[in-house]
Amino acid sequence: MDERNPTGRFSGRAEHYARARPGYPQAAFDLLVRECGLARDSVVADVGSGTGISSEPFLKLGFRVIGIEPNGEMRRVAEEALRRYGRFTSIEGTAEATGLGASSVDLVVAAQAFHWFDAPRAKEEFARILHPGGWAANLWNDRESEGTPFLREYEALLRRLGTDYSKVCHRNLDPSVFERFFAPAGFRLAHFENAQSLDWEGLVARNLSSSFVPAEGTPGHEAMMRGLREVFDAHEEDGRVTIEYSTRVYYGNLGAKGNPGA
């Protein structure tokens, strides 16, 4: 499997992704609205929008959102889920070639996707499509790997049986990547607590939504499911387990001069 092919990696996983990936705390979106100066007529480009998890909160706040997603299956799930919002537009595109016009959006958001981008080319594209002084933000639900026996054993399971977990984990990103991406203005970083409570079926869907987990019918899938069942049975309480996250928001003004965090 090509770890640099995010478009193909998520084929066959859209339903699991939509069902079991966690949302983001409302406070993260409130922060971006406040800090990035979004107004009623602002336009948000959600790059790598997937099944629309990060698009919907902006739509609920009344903004126009353009979801940009290269995977057709993921894009169709988002279109179905968000079709009731008249201000949502869905297009096929990538971070390096969004298909949007120059100076056409006020905020570019990438949620759970930045580690798949060619960062220098994505920065150039984001700067092109942003209005002068426009902002960019990267959001992550960073799953905790310590803190409880369940979290530790689940992390160990992924490392033991995941196909290429150590290669594609977003934690591999060096802080210097963000420093270069947001240079010269710099960036701000905010943290929020987040968690999801899952029953057995929910945990299976959450597990299979990850591109490094063997899909149904592929080598290693049955072993992963056996291991997952063992971890769940050892730690469930009232038929549920909890995955805790630290939601991180990196954001900066790509058109600014100087450090926004100063």
N, C-alpha and C positions, 0 to 999 in steps of 0.2 A: 504494500500500500504506500502510495506517495504521500508523505507527510506534508508536502507543500501543495496539495491539491484539495483545498477545503470544499470546493464545489462538489466533487465526486464523493468525498468522504461521508457526507451527510445524506446521500441518497438512501432511501429506505428507513430513515430515522425521523422523518418530520412529525409523524403522529406521536411517537414517544416524546419528541422534543416539546411539542405543543402541550402535551398532557402533563409532563412531569418536571420540566425545567422551572426553577423558581423565578418569580418576578423580582422586581427591585423595589426597595422601600420608597414610598411616596416622597419622603424627605429628600431623596437624591434628585428627584425631578423638580421639587420646589426650589432646591438650591440652584440648579441650573437656570431655572426661569429667573430667579432673583439675581444671580451673579453674572449671567450672560445678557441681562437686559432685554429679555424677550418681551415682545408686545403682542397685542391681539392679532396683528397681521403678520407675525413672524412665521418663517418657513423653516422646518426642521428636516434635514436629510438624515435618515437612519440607514447607515451603510453596513451591509451584512445583517439586514433586518430579520433574516430567518423567518420564523413563524409569527412575527409581529409582537413578541413579548415586550420589547422596548419601545415599539411605536405606539401602542395603545395608551399608555399614560399621557403622552403628549397630546394625543387626539382627545382624550377626556378633558384635558385642560383647554381645549379649543383651538389648538394650533393646526396649521396645515402640515402634514407629514408626508414625505416622499420616501417610501421604502425601497431600498436598492439591494437586490439579492440575486446572486448568480445561479443558485440552485432552483430549478423549476419546481420541484416538489415542495420545497420549503416555501417558496413564493406563493404557490397556489393555496397552501394552508393559510397563510397570512391573509391573502385576498378574501378567502371565504370567511375567516374569523372577523375581519375588519370592514367588511363591505357595508355595514350599517353606518359607518362613519363617512359622511360625504366629503370630508377633507383629507382622505387618504388616497394617495396615488402609489401604485406599485409598478416598478420597472425592473427590467433585467440589466444588471451592471455590476461592476466591481469597484473596490476602493481606488484602484488605479485608473479606472475609466468608468466614471459614474454615468455618463451620458447626459449629465445636466449642463445647463448653460452657465457661462461665466457670471459671477456675482449674482447668483440666483437664490441663495439660501442664507439664513442668519446663524444657524447652528448645525454642525455636522456631529452626529453621535455614532459611535461604534460600541455596541454592547456585546461583550463576550466574543469579540471577533478580531481585535486589533492584532493579535499574535499571528493571524494568518496573512496579514498584509505585507506587501513590500513597502516598508515604512517611508523611505525617501520618496518613492513615487506617489504614495498615498498622500503624503504631506503636500506635494506639489499640486495634486488634484484637488485636495481640500481647499488649499489657498486659492485656487482658480475659481471654484464654485461659490466660495463665501463672499458675501458683501464685504466691502472694506471695513476692517475692524471686527469681522465675524469670529465666532468662537468654535472650538472643537472640543469634544469630550469623549473619553474612553471609560466605559463602565465595566466592572467585573463583579460577579458574585464569586468570591474566592472561597471555595469550600475548605472548611477547617479540617486539618488532618490530625489534629491532636485535641485534647480536651476531654474526650470521653472514650471509653473502651470501644464503643461502636465506631466512632470516627477513625480511631487508630487501625482497627481491623479492616475497615472498609478501604482505607488508603493502602494497606498492605496487600489486600486482594487485588486492587487495580494494578499495583506495581508488579505483582506476581503473574497475573493472567491477562493483563491488557496487552494489546498487540504492539503498540509503540508509545505507551504512556509517557515514558521518560523523555522521548524526543519532542512530543507536541504539547506537553503541559505548558500552559501560559506562564507558570511560575518561572520558566526558564528565561523570561525577558529580563535583561539587565536594566537597572534604572537609567543607565546612560541612553537607552533607546528612547525613553520619554524626554530626557533632557535635549536630545538632538531633535526630536519631533517637534517640540514646542519652542525651540530656540528661534529667535533670540529673547523672546519675552518671558520664557519660563512657564511653569504651570503651578496650579494649586492641586492639593490632594485632600479629599475628604473621605472619611470612613463611616460606615453605618452598619449596625448589626442587622442580620437577617437570618431566617431559619425556615425550614419546611418540615412538617410532620407527614410521614408517609406510611401507608399500610404496605403489605407485601406486593400487591400489584403496582402500587405507585413506585416502590423502590425498584422493581424490575424495569419499569418504564424509564425511570431516572437513569438507571444504569445503562440501558440500551440506547439512550439518547446521546451517549458519548461516542465519538468516532473511533476511539481506541478500544472499545469493547467489542468482542466478536459478535457479529450479528447472527440472528437465527439462521441455521443451516450452514454455518461456516465453522471451520476447525476452531476448537477452544470454547465454543459457545456453551456446550453442556457443562464443561468444567467450571466456567464462570458462574452459571446458574446454581450449580451445586454449592460452590463456595459462598455465593450470595445468600443462599438459603441458610447455610450454617451460621453466617454472621447475623442474619436477621433473627433466627430462632434464639441465638445466644443473648440478644440484647433488646428484643422487642418488649415493650410494656403496653399492655392492653391492645396488642396487635399493631403497634406502630413504633417507628424509630424516628429520630430527629437528626436532620443534617443541618449543621450550623454553618453560616457564611459570614465573611467580612466583605461587605459591599464597598468597593473602592471606586472613586470617581476622580479621574485625572482630567483637568480641564484648563484651557488657556486660550488666550486671544492670539490667533495666528497672524493678525495684522497689527499687533501692538509692538511698541518699542519699549524695552525695559521689562522688569520682572513684575508680573501681576501679584505675586505673593509678597512683594516687599512692603 
